[in-house]
Amino acid sequence: MKATKFYTVLGLAILFATASIAGNINEKKTGTSVEKLIRYRVNIHMEVEKSICNLYLVKIVDAFDRELAPAKAYVPGISSYDFFERGPAEGIRIARLVKYNYGGHFECLTELFTAPAVLSGKFMNGETYRFDLFPTLEPPRE
């Protein structure tokens, strides 16, 4: 059982590493520089003292919940994640921290809840737009 858990986590880590490397290769091939892209910086302000063992993804989506860039795996201790989009663009951009579900049998009881961060308007090339997420152990109250 422990070997299955290990290989599941290892497989996910390889998947995310491959996706991030592939994204960098395409950017270099097309000659796209950071100045020609919109940068979205998602800052995670983790104040939870308990260790987390579920896998969480940091995502940036538009108003229709379409991903603007590949999701990134949240790594405890890393508080800033950058995403890039070709622009200029206009509309709504939403940053989220979501739990990745990879089967119900290997989930921890400690779960994080995070309200999304939303920005709207015109997004210009070469600019950085900041999103701040504040995970808690308490579900939001309706």
Buried (B, 14 or more C-beta within 10 A) or exposed (E): EEEEEEEBBEEBEEEBEEBEEEEEEEBEEEEEEEEEBBBBBBBBEBEEEEEBEBBBBBBBBBEEEEEBBBBBBBEEEEEEBEBBBEBEBEEEBBBBBBBEEBEEEBBEEEEBEBEEBEBEEEBEBEBEBEBEBBBEEEEEEE
